[in-house]
């Protein structure tokens, strides 16, 4: 298999396999390797036809140039070096390794014992070097031609203040959609199909946040149980798209999907996992990074480098303090923006990425690198602000330019509508964009990603249908997943035909989504929550690649079809009313010249200003939030498009109706004002024309309901 072809030294940059129109340059970083072999395979990927010893090493990068190589060539690496786990080195040239910079993979991965760099002896401590070859069960790297006709494609560049995020799964969203050709269901092509794009556009969302699409593995323990890693948080490669989401083996499929979504004005955000890899703990397989340079790529225990630091909870932690590992992540991010045209990222366990030796640091190498990068600093950046390591909960502590998933918002809204006592002060903070968390370092309200459901936990429908998790299908004896969901089943656990319970659950769903869309900050919806998708009480459905997770489009009938219309109306109200999406935090300092009202006022049911005593009244479950449309903050005064109606949002989480006195307007500031009702969550079909209400009267707010009123004053309404 030794090669007789003509080779040239090549260059150490760019890393990966790069076709220049005449040949291919291969470059691989390894600081501790003693020798690197490039292994070439036939077009099936089953037969290794030759191997080439990389002749040059420059600045710890091994490289070679093959003048006759072309796109489509399949390859992998074998890396020689010391196998000394006690020193952090786990080289094993018997293992075929994936190029960390591979743009595409070919073939499937199959779990076999040969993937492991060691053999178990009579005990787990008795380990020996494993000489079995794993190439037959490994996918191969493919050299690609990146050429693609973008036809002038560009990012929709939706301002943060107008952004509405829709979290979705490529496979689960399209696999059962009858409007998508069968061959394209569950793939990028399916997501880019006009039937899907038209639905998303009509709904009114501005950005899709795709759950992981980087190549990933199904964990061995799941495969043995007949399950799969459906969510995809088990990354194998940071450049290559996941093969199971491709109907054709061409990167053009992903790019075409992006272009079609952009044409509809929809941004594409990727949920990315740079905190760990699929190689797991020290007992895991040798597939790529571990065999290329284990001591460089991973955080190792300083006292005993045989073992990994596990701040991620899944066995290993990528070491972004190493300059080459940081370069890998930055190169990957820039690749997805510049070559694949994505518009931003949601970073899984982002605290891990910001860790230095002393712990999380808002000025870590990674966060500083992002901040100064001319490409990445301009895209949307969203942090999941926690991991499982020491000091791992960092909500509100990321730097300017970042948004964060706000689980305080989720839990507060769920508790409020469940009827918990003593949550009103927290409700006020969350509905105003969580300034207590984000304003201190100069960030804007959009830094708070507001949601009541996401992939991790109950769906919205399950939040109002189950008191307890029901994760038995995961095979972990219902011990996995969150224990506390702040949910309530309203009398029956799970499905019911009781019309009163069904109606109440639907009303509570309307209430919670109204909070998401009417709160200051950035709203995020979970795919399917606009029509009551259920996971049957499973709050950790990461391993269920089946109908438990797949969107059931056939279930959208009757009441659920009306619910989609309701969600569209919420999104339209937010779009049409800038007062619901201010670009600055509201503190009640600006006064309307028209009404004399401050830009934000909190009202009790008697129409007066909320006092400290009322805020902390455990029996009060009803509150009014008055947003004055022409009392503006800062430079927004010079933007007439930001002038808006004055809106009153009344939230009543009480189990009984409340008589609410509408606020008294200062004399001389209005001319025969009146209110109109724009939204009432007790109604499944929202009225096209709002009900007119006198500005001096009381209004009855039904139990567990939300009202949105607009003040008509001097011709504005």
Long-range contacts (C-beta under 8 A, 24 or more apart in sequence): 1-48, 1-49, 1-50, 1-51, 2-50, 2-51, 3-40, 3-50, 3-51, 3-52, 5-50, 5-52, 5-66, 5-68, 6-67, 6-68, 7-52, 7-55, 7-64, 7-65, 7-66, 7-67, 8-64, 8-65, 8-66, 8-67, 9-55, 9-56, 9-63, 9-64, 9-65, 10-56, 10-63, 10-64, 10-65, 11-58, 11-63, 11-65, 12-56, 12-58, 12-59, 12-61, 12-63, 13-61, 14-101, 14-331, 15-61, 15-100, 15-101, 15-327, 15-328, 15-331, 16-99, 16-100, 16-101, 16-102, 16-103, 16-239, 17-73, 17-75, 17-99, 17-101, 17-102, 17-103, 17-141, 17-143, 19-69, 19-70, 19-71, 19-143, 19-144, 19-145, 22-67, 23-65, 23-66, 23-67, 23-68, 23-69, 24-65, 24-66, 24-69, 24-70, 24-73, 24-143, 25-63, 25-64, 25-65, 26-54, 26-63, 26-64, 26-65, 26-66, 26-75, 26-99, 27-61, 27-62, 27-63, 27-101, 28-54, 28-61, 28-62, 28-63, 28-77, 28-79, 28-99, 28-100, 28-292, 29-60, 29-61, 29-62, 29-100, 29-292, 29-293, 29-296, 29-324, 29-328, 30-60, 30-62, 30-79, 30-81, 30-292, 30-293, 30-296, 31-60, 31-293, 31-295, 31-296, 31-324, 32-81, 32-82, 32-89, 32-91, 32-293, 32-295, 32-296, 33-62, 33-79, 33-80, 33-81, 33-91, 33-292, 33-293, 34-80, 34-81, 34-82, 34-91, 35-79, 35-80, 35-81, 35-93, 36-62, 36-77, 36-78, 36-79, 36-80, 37-77, 37-78, 37-79, 37-80, 37-93, 38-64, 38-75, 38-77, 39-75, 39-76, 39-77, 39-78, 39-96, 39-135, 40-73, 40-74, 40-75, 41-74, 41-75, 41-76, 41-140, 42-74, 43-72, 43-74, 45-74, 45-106, 45-107, 45-139, 45-140, 46-136, 48-135, 51-78, 60-324, 69-143, 70-143, 71-142, 71-143, 71-144, 71-145, 72-142, 72-143, 73-142, 73-143, 74-106, 74-140, 74-141, 74-142, 74-143, 75-99, 75-140, 75-141, 75-142, 75-143, 76-135, 76-138, 76-140, 76-141, 77-292, 79-291, 79-292, 79-293, 83-117, 83-129, 85-282, 85-305, 85-306, 86-304, 86-305, 86-306, 87-295, 87-305, 88-294, 88-295, 88-300, 88-305, 88-306, 89-294, 89-295, 90-117, 90-286, 90-290, 90-291, 90-294, 91-291, 91-294, 92-117, 92-129, 92-130, 92-286, 92-291, 94-130, 94-131, 94-132, 94-133, 94-134, 95-133, 95-134, 95-286, 95-287, 95-291, 96-133, 96-134, 96-135, 96-138, 97-286, 97-287, 97-288, 97-291, 97-292, 98-138, 98-139, 98-141, 98-236, 98-237, 98-287, 98-288, 99-141, 99-288, 100-237, 100-238, 100-239, 100-288, 100-289, 100-292, 100-328, 101-239, 101-328, 101-331, 102-141, 102-142, 102-237, 102-239, 102-240, 103-142, 103-144, 103-146, 103-239, 103-240, 103-251, 104-141, 104-142, 104-144, 104-240, 104-241, 104-249, 104-251, 105-139, 105-140, 105-141, 105-142, 105-215, 105-236, 105-237, 105-240, 105-243, 106-139, 106-140, 106-141, 106-142, 106-249, 107-138, 107-139, 107-140, 108-139, 108-243, 109-137, 109-138, 109-139, 109-217, 109-236, 110-137, 111-137, 111-220, 111-223, 112-137, 115-285, 115-286, 115-287, 116-283, 116-284, 116-285, 116-286, 117-285, 117-286, 117-290, 117-291, 124-283, 134-286, 138-287, 139-215, 139-243, 141-240, 142-249, 144-251, 146-251, 146-339, 148-251, 148-252, 148-255, 150-255, 150-259, 150-341, 151-259, 153-258, 153-259, 153-262, 153-263, 153-341, 154-262, 155-262, 155-267, 155-341, 155-343, 155-379, 156-206, 156-262, 156-265, 156-266, 156-267, 156-343, 157-267, 157-343, 158-206, 158-207, 158-265, 158-267, 160-380, 160-403, 160-444, 160-446, 160-522, 161-444, 161-445, 161-446, 161-581, 161-582, 161-583, 162-206, 162-575, 162-581, 163-206, 163-207, 163-267, 163-380, 163-446, 163-522, 164-204, 164-205, 164-206, 164-207, 164-517, 164-522, 164-523, 164-524, 164-525, 164-571, 164-574, 165-205, 165-206, 165-207, 165-208, 165-209, 165-269, 165-449, 165-522, 165-523, 165-524, 165-525, 166-200, 166-203, 166-205, 166-207, 166-208, 166-209, 166-524, 166-525, 166-527, 167-209, 167-211, 167-271, 167-451, 167-454, 167-455, 167-524, 167-525, 167-526, 167-527, 168-208, 168-209, 168-210, 168-211, 168-527, 169-210, 169-211, 169-230, 169-231, 169-455, 169-527, 169-549, 170-210, 170-211, 170-213, 170-245, 171-230, 171-244, 171-245, 171-545, 171-550, 172-230, 172-527, 172-549, 172-550, 172-551, 173-527, 173-551, 174-551, 175-550, 175-551, 176-547, 176-550, 176-551, 176-552, 176-553, 176-554, 177-551, 177-553, 178-553, 178-554, 183-247, 184-247, 186-244, 186-245, 187-245, 187-246, 187-247, 187-253, 188-213, 188-241, 188-245, 188-246, 188-247, 188-253, 188-254, 188-256, 188-257, 189-246, 189-247, 189-248, 189-253, 189-256, 189-257, 190-247, 191-257, 191-261, 192-253, 192-256, 192-257, 192-258, 192-259, 192-260, 192-261, 194-260, 197-260, 197-261, 197-263, 197-264, 197-266, 198-264, 200-261, 200-264, 200-266, 201-264, 201-265, 201-266, 202-568, 203-530, 203-564, 203-567, 203-568, 203-571, 204-568, 204-571, 204-572, 204-575, 205-266, 205-525, 205-571, 206-265, 206-266, 206-267, 207-266, 207-267, 207-268, 207-269, 207-343, 207-344, 207-380, 208-261, 208-266, 208-267, 208-268, 208-269, 209-269, 209-270, 209-271, 209-346, 209-382, 209-524, 210-268, 210-269, 210-270, 210-271, 211-271, 211-455, 212-242, 212-270, 212-271, 212-272, 212-273, 212-348, 213-241, 213-242, 213-245, 213-254, 213-270, 214-238, 214-239, 214-240, 214-241, 214-242, 214-270, 214-272, 214-273, 215-240, 215-241, 215-242, 215-243, 216-242, 216-273, 216-278, 217-278, 219-278, 220-285, 222-543, 225-475, 227-474, 227-475, 227-543, 227-544, 227-545, 228-543, 228-545, 229-542, 229-543, 230-541, 230-542, 230-543, 230-544, 230-545, 230-549, 231-455, 231-542, 232-273, 233-273, 233-314, 233-348, 233-542, 234-273, 234-278, 234-314, 235-273, 235-274, 235-276, 235-277, 235-278, 236-277, 236-278, 236-287, 236-288, 237-288, 238-272, 238-274, 238-328, 238-329, 238-332, 239-332, 239-335, 251-340, 254-340, 255-340, 255-341, 258-340, 258-341, 258-342, 259-341, 262-341, 267-343, 267-344, 267-380, 268-341, 268-342, 268-343, 269-342, 269-343, 269-344, 269-345, 269-346, 269-380, 269-382, 270-336, 270-342, 270-344, 270-345, 270-346, 271-345, 271-346, 271-348, 272-333, 272-345, 272-346, 272-347, 272-348, 273-348, 273-349, 274-318, 274-320, 274-329, 274-332, 274-347, 274-348, 274-353, 275-311, 275-312, 275-317, 275-318, 275-347, 275-348, 275-349, 275-350, 275-352, 275-353, 275-387, 276-312, 276-314, 276-315, 276-316, 276-317, 276-318, 276-349, 276-352, 277-316, 277-318, 279-315, 279-316, 280-314, 280-315, 280-316, 281-307, 281-308, 281-310, 281-315, 281-316, 282-306, 282-307, 282-308, 284-315, 284-316, 296-322, 296-324, 296-325, 297-322, 297-325, 309-389, 310-388, 310-389, 311-349, 311-351, 311-352, 311-355, 311-387, 311-388, 311-389, 311-390, 311-392, 312-349, 312-352, 312-387, 312-388, 312-389, 313-387, 313-388, 317-352, 317-355, 317-389, 318-352, 320-353, 320-355, 320-364, 320-365, 320-366, 321-355, 321-356, 321-357, 321-364, 321-365, 326-365, 326-366, 326-369, 329-353, 329-366, 330-369, 330-370, 330-373, 330-376, 333-370, 333-376, 334-373, 334-375, 334-376, 337-375, 337-376, 337-379, 338-375, 342-379, 343-379, 343-380, 344-379, 344-380, 344-381, 344-382, 345-379, 345-380, 345-381, 345-382, 346-382, 346-383, 346-384, 346-405, 347-381, 347-382, 347-383, 347-384, 348-384, 349-384, 349-386, 349-387, 350-383, 350-384, 350-385, 350-387, 350-398, 351-383, 351-385, 351-386, 351-387, 351-389, 351-392, 351-393, 351-394, 352-387, 352-389, 354-394, 354-398, 355-389, 359-389, 359-390, 359-391, 360-391, 360-392, 360-394, 360-397, 362-397, 362-398, 362-399, 363-399, 367-398, 367-399, 370-401, 371-399, 371-400, 371-401, 377-401, 382-449, 395-437, 396-434, 396-436, 396-437, 396-438, 396-440, 399-441, 400-441, 400-442, 400-443, 402-443, 402-447, 403-446, 403-447, 403-448, 403-449, 403-522, 404-438, 404-447, 404-448, 404-449, 405-449, 405-451, 405-454, 405-524, 406-430, 406-434, 406-437, 406-448, 406-449, 406-450, 406-451, 406-521, 408-434, 408-437, 409-434, 409-448, 409-450, 409-451, 409-452, 409-519, 409-521, 410-451, 410-452, 410-453, 410-454, 411-486, 413-452, 413-512, 413-515, 413-516, 414-452, 414-463, 414-485, 414-486, 414-487, 414-512, 415-486, 416-621, 416-651, 416-653, 417-508, 417-511, 417-512, 417-515, 417-653, 417-704, 418-486, 418-487, 418-488, 418-653, 419-488, 419-621, 419-653, 419-654, 419-655, 420-486, 421-618, 421-619, 422-616, 422-618, 424-615, 424-616, 424-617, 424-620, 424-621, 424-623, 425-615, 425-616, 427-623, 427-651, 428-602, 428-615, 428-623, 428-625, 430-519, 431-515, 431-518, 431-519, 431-520, 431-625, 432-519, 432-520, 432-585, 432-586, 432-600, 433-519, 433-520, 433-521, 433-582, 433-585, 433-586, 434-521, 435-585, 435-587, 439-585, 444-583, 444-584, 444-585, 445-520, 445-521, 445-582, 445-583, 445-584, 445-585, 446-521, 446-522, 446-583, 447-521, 447-522, 448-520, 448-521, 448-522, 449-521, 449-522, 449-524, 450-515, 450-516, 450-519, 450-521, 450-522, 450-523, 450-524, 451-516, 451-523, 451-524, 451-525, 451-526, 452-512, 452-513, 452-515, 452-516, 453-526, 453-529, 454-524, 454-526, 455-526, 456-482, 456-539, 456-540, 457-481, 457-482, 457-485, 457-539, 457-540, 458-485, 458-487, 458-535, 458-537, 458-539, 459-526, 459-528, 459-529, 459-533, 459-534, 459-535, 460-509, 460-512, 460-513, 460-526, 460-529, 460-532, 461-505, 461-509, 461-529, 461-532, 461-533, 461-534, 462-487, 462-534, 462-535, 462-536, 462-537, 462-539, 463-487, 463-488, 463-512, 464-488, 464-489, 464-490, 464-504, 464-505, 464-508, 464-509, 465-489, 465-493, 465-494, 465-495, 465-505, 465-534, 465-537, 466-493, 466-494, 466-537, 467-493, 468-493, 468-537, 469-537, 469-538, 469-539, 469-540, 470-494, 470-536, 470-537, 470-538, 471-537, 471-538, 471-539, 471-540, 471-541, 473-538, 473-544, 473-548, 474-538, 474-540, 474-541, 474-542, 474-543, 474-544, 475-543, 480-540, 481-538, 481-539, 481-540, 482-539, 482-540, 485-539, 493-537, 494-536, 494-537, 495-534, 504-704, 506-532, 506-559, 506-563, 506-684, 507-681, 507-682, 507-704, 507-705, 508-704, 509-563, 510-563, 510-566, 510-681, 510-706, 511-651, 511-653, 511-681, 511-704, 511-705, 511-706, 513-566, 513-567, 513-570, 514-570, 514-679, 514-681, 514-706, 514-708, 515-651, 515-706, 517-570, 517-571, 517-573, 517-574, 517-580, 518-570, 518-573, 518-574, 518-580, 518-649, 518-708, 520-580, 520-581, 520-582, 520-585, 520-586, 523-574, 525-567, 527-551, 530-563, 530-564, 530-567, 531-555, 531-556, 531-560, 531-561, 531-563, 531-564, 532-560, 532-563, 559-684, 562-684, 562-685, 563-684, 565-685, 565-686, 566-684, 566-686, 569-679, 569-686, 570-679, 573-678, 573-679, 573-708, 577-629, 577-644, 577-645, 577-647, 578-629, 578-641, 578-642, 578-643, 578-644, 579-627, 579-628, 579-629, 579-644, 579-645, 579-646, 579-647, 580-627, 580-647, 582-633, 582-636, 582-642, 583-633, 583-636, 583-642, 584-633, 584-634, 584-636, 585-633, 586-627, 586-633, 589-633, 590-628, 590-631, 590-632, 590-633, 591-631, 592-628, 592-629, 592-630, 592-631, 592-646, 592-669, 593-630, 594-630, 594-669, 594-670, 594-713, 594-714, 594-716, 595-628, 595-646, 595-665, 595-666, 595-669, 595-670, 595-673, 595-711, 595-713, 596-665, 596-666, 596-669, 597-626, 597-628, 597-631, 597-646, 597-663, 597-665, 597-666, 598-628, 598-631, 599-627, 599-628, 599-631, 599-632, 599-633, 600-625, 600-626, 600-627, 600-628, 601-626, 601-628, 601-663, 602-626, 603-648, 603-663, 605-658, 605-659, 605-660, 605-661, 606-661, 607-660, 607-661, 607-662, 607-663, 607-664, 621-652, 621-653, 621-654, 622-650, 622-651, 622-652, 622-653, 622-654, 622-658, 622-660, 622-701, 623-650, 623-651, 624-648, 624-649, 624-650, 624-651, 624-660, 624-663, 625-649, 625-650, 625-651, 626-663, 629-716, 645-710, 645-711, 645-712, 645-716, 645-717, 646-710, 646-711, 646-713, 647-678, 647-708, 647-709, 647-710, 647-711, 648-675, 648-707, 648-708, 648-709, 648-710, 648-711, 649-706, 649-707, 649-708, 649-709, 650-699, 650-701, 650-706, 650-707, 650-709, 651-706, 652-701, 652-702, 652-703, 652-704, 652-705, 652-706, 653-704, 654-703, 654-704, 655-703, 655-704, 656-703, 657-700, 657-701, 657-702, 657-703, 658-700, 658-701, 659-698, 659-699, 659-700, 659-701, 660-698, 660-699, 660-700, 660-701, 661-698, 662-693, 662-695, 662-696, 662-697, 662-698, 662-699, 662-709, 664-696, 665-695, 665-713, 670-695, 670-713, 670-714, 671-713, 671-714, 673-711, 673-712, 673-713, 674-711, 674-712, 675-709, 675-710, 675-711, 675-712, 676-709, 676-710, 676-712, 676-717, 677-707, 677-708, 677-709, 678-708, 678-709, 678-710, 679-706, 679-707, 679-708, 680-705, 680-706, 680-707, 680-708, 681-705, 681-706, 681-707
